[in-house]
Amino acid sequence: MDSNILFGICFFMTGAIIGSFLNVCIVRLPLEKSVVFPSSHCVACRTPIQWYDNIPLISWLILGGRCRACHEKISFRYWFVEFLTACIFLFFYEHYGLQAILLPYLVMMCGFIVATFVDFGHRIIPDEVSIGGMIAGVFFSLIIPQLHGVHSPFLGFGLAVLGLLVGGGIIYLMGVIGDFVFKKETMGGGDVKLMGMVGAFLGWKLAILTFFLAPFFGAGFGIVEKIRTKDSTIAYGPFLIMGALVSLFWGDQIIHYVLAGGIYHL
């Protein structure tokens, strides 16, 4: 078997296994519960889940999405998160190969997945994800400075800290201005810390670009939610993450295009 295919299978399977753990984080972190103890169990009947009923991707399908003990429905989200994480691991491997930067990007994506589902479900972003992500971004930048396109560990560290401050600072400033104008809280602290995480991993330039891209993704969703629920408040973290991903893959081209004046030739 071709080594690239073998590695791809391994990354897909590893992603599915990690996705199973991310499901635990998504459920427990908003409730401030340990993600280690107790072991996996049915949320309805509390019956511990045996290993053969906890095989990523497979067990949910075999059980028909129901608990073996009480037959209560198990959310499709569990299977979807495992599949999504597996696909993301495979995609990033195919895109970056076995480069050193692959590991920090996979860690970042795991944080993004948890933040997205928790924010949509609870309108919060756990500090374990955002602050932990900031620390991870700075740490990885120190040992893998190529994350910021440099070779000096100290320069990588400095760029990560600068990105953290710029990313968190720019959205904090927007929140302060929004609070003053609308006389209510317009930006949650979780979003500020999430942007700090983005800046730590991607650097200050892409953090600023993320800040400007996110509203384009959030605007349509916000309009639909306003019509559907009459509530103008939305979970903004997922749209910051969408902006960060566009910045990661196409940010340099976008920045070059804008700075070159190409936008005026539309």
N, C-alpha and C positions, 0 to 999 in steps of 0.2 A: 504494500500500500504506500502511496506517495506520502512523504513526511509532512507536507503541508496539509493534506487531508487529515492525517492522523492528529496533528496538532489542533486543527480546526475542531475535530470531534472532541478532543480533550477539553478545549476551551468552552465549547458548548455545554458539555456535561458539567464542568466546573461552575459555569455560570448558573446552571439549573440548581445545583446544590447550594450555591451562595444565595440564589433567589429564595430558596426555602427559608434560609436564615433571615433574609430581609423581610419576609412575611411576618416573622416573629417580631422584628423591630417595629414594623408598621402597626402591629396590633398593640404591643406592650409599651412602647416609648411614650405615646400620648397619655397613657394611664400611669406613667412613672413606675412601671413594674420592671423587674429584672428580666433581661432577655436570655438569661442562662437557666435560672430556676423559677418555677418548676419546669420539668421537661414538657415537650409538646403534648397538648391534650385538647379534647373537644371543648369548645367554648360553651356548648349547650349543656352537656351532661358531665363534663369534667373528667371523662374517662381518658387515661393516658393513651397516646397513639403509639401502637407497636411499630417497630421498624419497617415491617412489610407494608404498613399502611402509610408510610411516610417517605416513600421513594419519589423524588421530584418528578413531576410531569406524569408519571405512570400511575401512581396510586390513586390520584384524584379521578382519573379516567376509569380505572377498574372499579372503583367504588361508586361510580356514577354521581360523583359530587355530593355524597352523603356519608355521614358518620356510620361506621360499622356497628357501633353499640346502640345508638339511639335513633339512627336514620335521619337525624336532623340535617338539613341542607348545609353544605359547606360552600361558601362564596366562591364563585368563579375567579374572583380576584387572586386567590392563592395560586391557582394554576397559571393565570395570566402573568403574574409577577415572576414566577419561575421561568416561564417561556420568554418573557421580555428580557430578563437578565441574561439568559442563555444566549439569546440573539445578539444582545449588546456585546457580550464577551467575544462571541465569534466575529462580529463586525469589527471591533477594535483590533482583534488579532489580525484579521485580514487587511486592515488599513495600515497598521503600524508595524506588524510583524513582531519579532521577539526583541524589540528595542527596549532600552531601560525605561523610556517614558511610558511604556504600556502599563506597567503596574500602577503608577500614580493616577493615570487616567481611569483605570478600572475602579480604583478606590473612590475617585471623585464621582464616577457614575453610580456606584452603589449608594453613595450619599444622596445623589440627585433622585434616585428611584424612591428611597425612603421619604425624602422631603416632599416629593410630588404627591404621593398617596396620602401621607399624613396631613399635608396642607389642604388637599381637597376634602378629606374626611373630617378634619377637626379645626381647620383654619389656624393651625400653629405649625411651626417648624422646630422640632426638638433641638435643644442645645447640643445634645450628643452628636447630632448631625452637623449643625452649622459651626459651632465652636470646635468640635472635633475635626471638622473638615478644614477649618482655618489652620489648626495645629498641624494636621497632616500635610496640607499644601506647603506650609513653610518648611516642614521637616524634609519632605521629598525634594523641595527646591534646593535645600542644602546638600543633600547627598546625590541628587540627580539634577544639576543645574541646567542640563540640556532642556529641561522643562520650559525654561525661559530663553532658550536659544543661546546660552552662554556656556563657558567651560569652568569658570571659577565658582567654587562652592559658595564663597562669601558674596559674590555678585548675585548668584542665584538666590541666596537667602535675602539679600537686600531688595531684589526685585519682587520677591514674594511678599515681603512686609509692605513695600510700597503699594503693591497691587491690593493687598488686604485693606490698607488705609484708604486708598482711593475708591475701591469698590464699595466698601461699607460707608465711607464718608459721603459719597455723591448721593446715595439713596437716602441716607440720614438727613442730608440737607434738603432733599426734595420733600421728605416727610415733614420737616420743620416748616417749610414754606406752605405745604398743603394744609397742615394743622392751623396755621395762621389765617389762610385764606378761607377755608371751609369751616373753621371753628369746631373741628372734630378730628379724631385720629385718622390719618389717611395712609399711614405706612407702619406696619407692625415691626417690632424689634427683630423678629425672626427673619424678615426680609433683609434687614440691614446686615445681620450676621451671615446670612446666606450669600449676600453679595461680597462680604469680606472673604468668604470661602472661595468664591469664583475668582476674585482678584488674586488670592494666594496661589491658585493653580494656574491661572491664565495670564496674570500680569495686568498692569494698570490700563494699558491701551485697550485690550479686549474686554476688560471690566467696564470701561466707559462705553464701548460699543454695545455690550450687553444691556447696559442701562437704557440706551436709546432704542434698541431693538425690541425689548420686552413689551412696551405698550402696543406695538403693532399686533402682537399675538394675543394680548389680553383684552384689547378693545372689543373685538367681535364677541368674545365670550362674555364680557361684562354687559354688553347690550342685551344679549340673549337672557342672561340672568336677571337683569333689571326688568325685562318684560315678563319673565316667567315668575319671579318671586317678589318683584317690587323692591328688592334689596340691591343697593349699588355696591355693596362690599363684596369683593371676590378674593379667592385665594390667589395671591399674586406670585408666590414662589414658583409654581410650575412654569409661569411665563418668563420669569427671570432665567429659569433653567433652559427653556427653549431658546432664549436669546443667547445664553452662554454656549449652547451647542452650535448654533449658527456661527457664533464668533470663533469657536474652536476650529471649525472646518473651513470657513470661508472668510474669517475676520480680516486676515491680511489683505486679501483681494479687495474686500469692501473698503477698507481704510485707504488702500492705494488708489482705488477708483475715485473715492470722494476727494482725496487730497489732490489728485491729478485734474480735478475739475470735470471728470466725466459725467457727473450727475447733471451738469448744465447743458449737456448735449442730448438729453432725452427728447 
